[in-house]
Amino acid sequence: MSRIARLSYPVAAAALLAACGSHTGGSAGAAQAAAPAAAATRIATPFDPLLQDEQRARNVQNIVNRQAARQRKAIDQQSQ
């Protein structure tokens, strides 16, 4: 195998990997400034509706617990 052929495969592989990588554009300073903004954005997942339902259920349970505590307190005050 010729020397050019041996070197062309790794170069082609590196070029493909570089082409498939993400590119934010700009200088390194701009990339570092964009990193906190990218971390702050949230990506939607298929589990979001399930998580919303779970949070709704927690909120309902908190309301029920508060009402039960009020009712217990009222019963305790009446029995004294």
C-alpha positions as CSV (number, residue, x, y, z in Angstrom):
1,M,0.0,0.0,0.0
2,S,1.4,3.4,-0.9
3,R,2.2,6.0,1.7
4,I,-0.5,8.3,0.4
5,A,-3.2,5.7,0.7
6,R,-2.1,4.9,4.3
7,L,-2.4,8.6,5.2
8,S,-5.6,9.3,3.4
9,Y,-7.8,7.1,5.5
10,P,-7.0,8.8,8.9
11,V,-7.2,12.2,7.2
12,A,-10.6,11.3,5.7
13,A,-11.9,10.0,9.0
14,A,-10.7,13.1,10.8
15,A,-12.4,15.3,8.2
16,L,-15.7,13.4,8.6
17,L,-15.6,13.7,12.4
18,A,-14.8,17.4,12.2
19,A,-17.7,18.0,9.7
20,C,-20.2,16.1,11.9
21,G,-19.1,18.0,15.1
22,S,-21.1,21.0,16.4
23,H,-19.8,24.4,15.5
24,T,-20.9,27.5,17.4
25,G,-19.0,29.9,15.2
26,G,-17.0,32.9,16.3
27,S,-13.9,33.0,18.5
28,A,-13.1,31.0,21.6
29,G,-14.2,33.9,23.8
30,A,-17.6,33.9,22.1
31,A,-17.9,30.2,22.6
32,Q,-17.1,30.6,26.3
33,A,-19.6,33.4,26.6
34,A,-22.3,31.2,24.9
35,A,-21.7,28.3,27.3
36,P,-23.6,29.7,30.2
37,A,-26.5,30.7,27.9
38,A,-26.6,27.2,26.5
39,A,-26.7,25.7,30.0
40,A,-29.6,27.9,30.9
41,T,-31.8,26.8,28.0
42,R,-33.8,23.6,28.6
43,I,-34.3,21.0,26.0
44,A,-37.8,19.4,25.9
45,T,-37.9,15.7,26.5
46,P,-40.6,13.1,26.0
47,F,-41.0,12.8,29.8
48,D,-42.0,16.5,30.2
49,P,-45.8,15.7,30.3
50,L,-45.2,12.9,32.9
51,L,-43.1,15.2,35.0
52,Q,-45.8,17.9,34.8
53,D,-48.4,15.3,35.9
54,E,-46.1,14.3,38.8
55,Q,-45.7,17.9,39.9
56,R,-49.5,18.4,39.7
57,A,-50.0,15.4,41.9
58,R,-47.5,16.7,44.4
59,N,-49.3,20.0,44.5
60,V,-52.7,18.3,45.1
61,Q,-51.2,16.2,47.9
62,N,-49.8,19.3,49.5
63,I,-53.3,20.9,49.4
64,V,-54.9,17.8,50.9
65,N,-52.2,17.6,53.7
66,R,-52.8,21.3,54.6
67,Q,-56.6,20.8,54.7
68,A,-56.2,17.7,56.8
69,A,-53.9,19.6,59.2
70,R,-56.4,22.4,59.5
71,Q,-59.2,20.0,60.1
72,R,-57.2,18.2,62.9
73,K,-56.4,21.5,64.5
74,A,-60.1,22.5,64.4
75,I,-61.1,19.1,66.0
76,D,-58.4,19.4,68.7
77,Q,-59.6,22.9,69.5
78,Q,-63.3,21.8,69.8
79,S,-62.4,18.8,72.0
80,Q,-60.5,21.0,74.6
